[in-house]
Amino acid sequence: MSYERGMAAIRLEAPDEIPHTQYVTHPEWVGQLRKRAGKPDADVAELLDFDFRWSTAGPNIGRGRWTDMGHAVWMPDGSDCRPSVESPFKDVEEIYRLDPVQEYGPVDFQAQVEKYQAWYDEARRGTGVISGGTYKSVISYAIDAFGWENLLMAAGVDAERFGRALNRWADYLLENYVKAWAATDIEVFLTHDDMVWTSGGFLQPDFYRTYVFPNYQRHWDIVKDAGKKVLFCSDGNFTDYVDDIAAAGADGFIFEPTTDLEYVCSRYGQTHVIIGNADCRILTFGTKEEVRAEVKRCMDLGRDCPGYFFAVGNHIPPNVPVENADACMEAYRAMRRR
């Protein structure tokens, strides 16, 4: 069963089959999977028998200032295209002085716990293990609130004052949302934070080590004390910071193909959950043989790691040829036995 496989891997118990998850925005492929299964209303997690389902809550706060940088087109009909909105923050002083309690308002803590618990009670009826957690954790908050230009300007002009502003957000998130998740029955807490670019860190290493990782640790101490496992997820290449993230208390990592799977498996393969990192570019532009070779690369690296989950790094978007998406899943199934 997918839940049992997923939890066995999260507990580092090495299930007989390597578990998996995917992130899919490919309506044509999903439609074909439904047709083949004779299940017109099934979601992709059921169709592909996911062992883990990636899930966080924003938090999506309906008041205060936020920046919308828009969304590029992925879907064939362009329905996901969203134009950018100019940042409401006019200078770095507004960022440095921001008080999250005043900006975003108080939170009814018990109501938040009840909301999260009700969501989880409903969500866990599906396949696999499902996480709770936060999406706008530290750097991703700054992206959503300030926009890239203001974020980089604030960090460049006065890194210390910018760091203190992030600390205040981390305090607000901890008291109102992280502790609320910790009070629920979730088994896995996921911190999402896009803290790096494809090429690696875009802030000074000392900044991450002073203002980002200590905030992760404060959050994770709370949820780990409540008996939850902690997974960390970021886009981009965070190879240089895997050790810092592990030291802060993460029980596992979810990452794209730019982060070094070989390094992570060699250093943390016996002690941590590892989810990833087949290259979605190979699925998009490669041959079926190249897709199979990419699946084999990941499975060979992860096979002896008790907490390894196969996944395509980033996700499977609509421009992936259906035959390559099928080849990926066929190769995974053929290789998943330990």
C-alpha positions as CSV (number, residue, x, y, z in Angstrom):
1,M,0.0,0.0,0.0
2,S,1.3,3.5,-0.9
3,Y,0.8,4.9,2.6
4,E,2.7,2.1,4.2
5,R,5.6,2.3,1.7
6,G,5.7,6.1,2.1
7,M,5.9,6.0,5.9
8,A,8.4,3.2,5.9
9,A,10.7,5.3,3.8
10,I,10.2,8.4,5.9
11,R,11.1,6.3,8.9
12,L,14.2,5.0,7.1
13,E,12.9,1.4,7.1
14,A,13.7,0.7,3.4
15,P,10.5,-0.7,2.0
16,D,10.9,-3.5,-0.5
17,E,9.9,-1.2,-3.3
18,I,11.4,2.3,-3.8
19,P,8.5,4.7,-3.3
20,H,7.8,7.7,-5.4
21,T,6.0,10.9,-5.9
22,Q,5.5,13.4,-8.8
23,Y,4.5,16.9,-9.5
24,V,2.3,16.9,-12.6
25,T,0.8,19.7,-14.6
26,H,0.2,17.8,-17.8
27,P,-3.6,17.6,-18.6
28,E,-3.1,15.5,-21.8
29,W,-1.1,12.8,-20.0
30,V,-3.4,12.8,-17.0
31,G,-6.4,12.4,-19.4
32,Q,-4.7,9.4,-21.0
33,L,-4.0,7.9,-17.7
34,R,-7.6,8.2,-16.6
35,K,-8.8,6.7,-19.9
36,R,-6.5,3.7,-19.6
37,A,-7.5,3.2,-16.0
38,G,-11.2,3.7,-16.7
39,K,-11.4,6.3,-13.9
40,P,-12.5,9.6,-15.5
41,D,-12.5,11.5,-12.2
42,A,-9.3,10.1,-10.6
43,D,-6.6,12.4,-9.6
44,V,-3.0,11.8,-10.6
45,A,-1.9,10.7,-7.1
46,E,-4.4,7.8,-7.4
47,L,-3.6,7.0,-11.0
48,L,0.2,6.8,-10.3
49,D,-0.2,5.4,-6.8
50,F,1.9,8.1,-5.1
51,D,3.6,7.2,-1.8
52,F,4.0,10.8,-0.8
53,R,2.0,13.9,-1.7
54,W,3.7,17.3,-1.5
55,S,1.6,19.8,0.3
56,T,2.0,23.1,2.2
57,A,-0.2,26.0,3.2
58,G,0.9,29.5,2.2
59,P,-0.1,31.0,4.6
60,N,-2.3,32.9,2.2
61,I,-3.0,36.0,4.2
62,G,-5.8,38.2,2.8
63,R,-4.5,41.5,4.1
64,G,-1.3,43.6,4.0
65,R,1.0,44.3,1.2
66,W,2.1,41.6,-1.2
67,T,3.8,41.6,-4.6
68,D,2.6,39.5,-7.5
69,M,5.4,38.8,-10.0
70,G,3.0,37.0,-12.3
71,H,3.2,33.6,-13.8
72,A,4.6,32.4,-17.2
73,V,2.6,30.1,-19.5
74,W,2.9,26.4,-18.8
75,M,-0.6,25.2,-19.8
76,P,-1.4,24.7,-23.5
77,D,-4.3,27.1,-23.4
78,G,-2.3,29.8,-21.5
79,S,-4.8,29.7,-18.6
80,D,-2.0,29.9,-16.0
81,C,-0.6,33.1,-17.4
82,R,-0.8,36.0,-14.9
83,P,0.6,39.5,-15.4
84,S,2.9,40.9,-12.8
85,V,1.8,43.6,-10.4
86,E,4.1,46.4,-9.3
87,S,5.5,46.0,-5.7
88,P,3.6,48.1,-3.2
89,F,6.9,48.6,-1.3
90,K,8.4,51.8,-2.6
91,D,11.8,51.8,-0.9
92,V,13.9,49.6,1.3
93,E,13.0,51.6,4.4
94,E,9.5,50.3,4.2
95,I,10.8,46.7,4.2
96,Y,13.2,47.3,7.1
97,R,10.5,48.8,9.2
98,L,7.8,46.2,8.4
99,D,6.0,44.8,11.5
100,P,4.2,41.6,10.4
101,V,1.6,41.8,13.2
102,Q,0.6,45.3,12.2
103,E,0.9,44.4,8.4
104,Y,-0.9,41.1,8.4
105,G,-3.0,41.2,11.6
106,P,-3.5,38.9,14.5
107,V,-4.4,35.2,14.0
108,D,-6.9,33.2,16.0
109,F,-4.6,30.4,16.9
110,Q,-7.2,27.8,17.9
111,A,-9.2,28.5,14.8
112,Q,-6.0,28.0,12.7
113,V,-5.3,24.6,14.4
114,E,-8.9,23.5,13.7
115,K,-8.6,24.6,10.1
116,Y,-5.4,22.7,9.5
117,Q,-6.7,19.6,11.3
118,A,-10.0,19.6,9.3
119,W,-8.0,19.9,6.1
120,Y,-5.7,17.1,7.1
121,D,-8.5,14.8,8.1
122,E,-10.0,15.2,4.7
123,A,-6.7,15.1,2.7
124,R,-5.3,11.9,4.3
125,R,-8.2,9.9,2.9
126,G,-6.2,9.9,-0.4
127,T,-3.3,7.8,-1.4
128,G,0.1,8.0,0.2
129,V,1.5,10.1,3.0
130,I,0.5,13.8,2.8
131,S,2.5,16.6,4.5
132,G,1.4,19.9,6.1
133,G,3.8,22.8,6.3
134,T,4.6,26.3,5.1
135,Y,5.4,27.6,1.7
136,K,6.4,31.3,2.4
137,S,8.9,30.2,5.0
138,V,11.7,32.8,5.0
139,I,13.1,33.7,1.6
140,S,9.9,32.7,-0.3
141,Y,8.1,35.1,2.0
142,A,10.4,37.9,0.9
143,I,9.9,37.0,-2.8
144,D,6.1,37.1,-2.4
145,A,5.9,40.1,-0.2
146,F,8.6,42.4,-1.7
147,G,9.4,41.0,-5.2
148,W,12.9,40.1,-6.5
149,E,14.2,43.6,-7.1
150,N,13.2,44.9,-3.7
151,L,14.5,41.7,-2.0
152,L,17.9,42.0,-3.6
153,M,18.1,45.8,-3.0
154,A,17.2,45.4,0.7
155,A,19.8,42.7,1.2
156,G,22.4,44.6,-0.7
157,V,21.9,48.0,1.0
158,D,21.7,46.8,4.6
159,A,21.9,43.1,5.1
160,E,21.6,43.3,8.9
161,R,18.4,45.3,8.8
162,F,16.9,43.1,6.1
163,G,17.8,40.1,8.2
164,R,16.0,41.5,11.2
165,A,12.9,42.1,9.1
166,L,13.0,38.4,8.0
167,N,13.4,37.4,11.7
168,R,10.2,39.2,12.5
169,W,8.3,37.4,9.8
170,A,9.8,34.1,11.0
171,D,8.5,34.9,14.5
172,Y,5.1,35.7,13.2
173,L,5.0,32.5,11.1
174,L,6.2,30.4,14.0
175,E,3.7,31.7,16.5
176,N,0.6,31.6,14.3
177,Y,1.2,28.9,11.7
178,V,4.1,26.6,12.5
179,K,2.8,26.0,16.1
180,A,-0.7,25.4,14.6
181,W,0.6,22.7,12.3
182,A,2.5,21.2,15.3
183,A,-0.7,21.0,17.2
184,T,-2.4,18.8,14.5
185,D,-2.1,15.1,13.7
186,I,0.2,15.5,10.7
187,E,3.1,13.1,10.5
188,V,5.3,15.1,8.1
189,F,6.0,18.9,8.2
190,L,7.3,20.4,5.0
191,T,9.2,23.7,4.8
192,H,9.3,25.1,1.3
193,D,11.7,28.0,0.8
194,D,13.2,28.9,-2.6
195,M,16.4,30.2,-1.1
196,V,18.7,29.7,-4.1
197,W,18.7,30.1,-7.9
198,T,19.6,27.4,-10.5
199,S,23.2,28.5,-10.2
200,G,23.2,28.4,-6.4
201,G,22.9,31.0,-3.6
202,F,22.1,34.6,-4.5
203,L,22.8,35.9,-1.0
204,Q,26.0,35.8,0.9
205,P,26.7,32.5,2.7
206,D,26.9,34.4,6.0
207,F,23.5,35.9,5.5
208,Y,21.9,32.4,5.1
209,R,23.8,31.2,8.1
210,T,22.8,34.2,10.2
211,Y,19.2,34.8,9.2
212,V,17.8,31.8,7.3
213,F,19.0,28.5,8.7
214,P,18.6,29.6,12.4
215,N,14.9,30.4,11.6
216,Y,14.4,27.0,10.0
217,Q,15.9,25.4,13.2
218,R,13.5,27.4,15.5
219,H,10.6,26.2,13.4
220,W,11.8,22.6,13.2
221,D,12.5,22.3,16.9
222,I,8.8,23.0,17.5
223,V,7.4,20.5,15.1
224,K,10.0,17.8,15.9
225,D,9.2,18.2,19.6
226,A,5.6,17.4,18.6
227,G,6.8,14.2,17.0
228,K,6.7,15.2,13.3
229,K,9.3,14.5,10.6
230,V,10.7,17.5,8.8
231,L,11.3,17.7,5.1
232,F,12.9,20.7,3.4
233,C,12.2,21.7,-0.2
234,S,13.7,24.4,-2.5
235,D,13.9,25.0,-6.2
236,G,17.4,25.6,-7.6
237,N,20.8,24.3,-6.5
238,F,21.3,24.1,-2.7
239,T,24.2,21.6,-2.8
240,D,26.4,24.1,-1.0
241,Y,23.9,24.3,1.9
242,V,22.8,20.7,2.3
243,D,25.0,20.3,5.3
244,D,23.6,23.5,6.9
245,I,20.0,22.4,6.4
246,A,20.8,19.0,7.9
247,A,22.5,20.6,10.9
248,A,19.4,22.8,11.4
249,G,17.4,19.7,11.9
250,A,15.8,18.6,8.5
251,D,15.0,14.9,8.4
252,G,15.0,15.0,4.6
253,F,15.4,16.9,1.4
254,I,13.3,17.5,-1.8
255,F,15.1,19.0,-4.7
256,E,15.5,19.7,-8.4
257,P,18.1,18.1,-10.7
258,T,20.5,21.0,-10.2
259,T,21.2,19.9,-6.6
260,D,23.7,17.0,-6.5
261,L,21.9,13.7,-5.8
262,E,25.2,11.8,-5.6
263,Y,26.5,14.1,-2.9
264,V,23.3,13.9,-0.9
265,C,23.1,10.1,-1.2
266,S,26.7,9.6,-0.3
267,R,26.6,11.9,2.8
268,Y,23.0,11.5,4.0
269,G,21.7,8.4,2.3
270,Q,21.5,6.3,5.5
271,T,20.2,9.0,7.8
272,H,17.8,11.2,5.8
273,V,14.8,11.1,3.5
274,I,15.8,12.0,-0.1
275,I,13.2,12.9,-2.8
276,G,14.3,13.5,-6.4
277,N,15.9,14.3,-8.8
278,A,15.3,13.0,-12.3
279,D,15.9,15.8,-14.8
280,C,12.7,17.1,-16.3
281,R,14.7,18.6,-19.2
282,I,15.6,15.0,-20.3
283,L,11.9,14.1,-20.2
284,T,11.1,17.2,-22.3
285,F,13.8,17.0,-24.9
286,G,15.3,13.5,-24.7
287,T,14.6,10.2,-26.3
288,K,12.8,7.4,-24.5
289,E,16.2,5.7,-24.1
290,E,17.6,8.8,-22.5
291,V,14.6,9.0,-20.1
292,R,15.2,5.4,-19.0
293,A,18.9,6.1,-18.5
294,E,18.0,9.1,-16.3
295,V,15.6,7.1,-14.2
296,K,18.3,4.4,-13.8
297,R,20.8,7.1,-12.7
298,C,18.5,8.1,-9.9
299,M,17.4,4.6,-8.9
300,D,21.0,3.4,-8.8
301,L,22.0,6.2,-6.5
302,G,19.0,5.9,-4.3
303,R,18.6,2.1,-4.2
304,D,20.6,1.6,-1.0
305,C,19.2,4.6,0.7
306,P,16.4,3.5,3.0
307,G,14.5,6.9,2.7
308,Y,14.8,7.4,-1.0
309,F,11.8,8.4,-3.1
310,F,12.0,8.6,-6.9
311,A,10.6,11.8,-8.4
312,V,11.2,14.0,-11.4
313,G,12.9,17.2,-10.2
314,N,10.7,20.3,-10.5
315,H,7.7,18.7,-12.3
316,I,6.3,17.1,-15.4
317,P,4.8,20.0,-17.4
318,P,2.5,19.9,-20.5
319,N,5.4,20.1,-23.0
320,V,6.8,16.7,-22.0
321,P,5.9,14.2,-24.8
322,V,3.4,11.7,-23.5
323,E,5.6,8.8,-24.6
324,N,8.4,10.2,-22.5
325,A,6.2,10.6,-19.4
326,D,5.1,7.0,-19.9
327,A,8.6,5.8,-20.4
328,C,9.6,7.4,-17.1
329,M,6.9,5.6,-15.2
330,E,7.6,2.3,-17.0
331,A,11.3,2.6,-16.1
332,Y,10.5,3.4,-12.5
333,R,8.2,0.4,-12.1
334,A,10.7,-1.9,-13.7
335,M,13.5,-0.8,-11.4
336,R,11.7,-0.1,-8.1
337,R,12.3,-3.5,-6.5
338,R,15.2,-3.3,-4.1
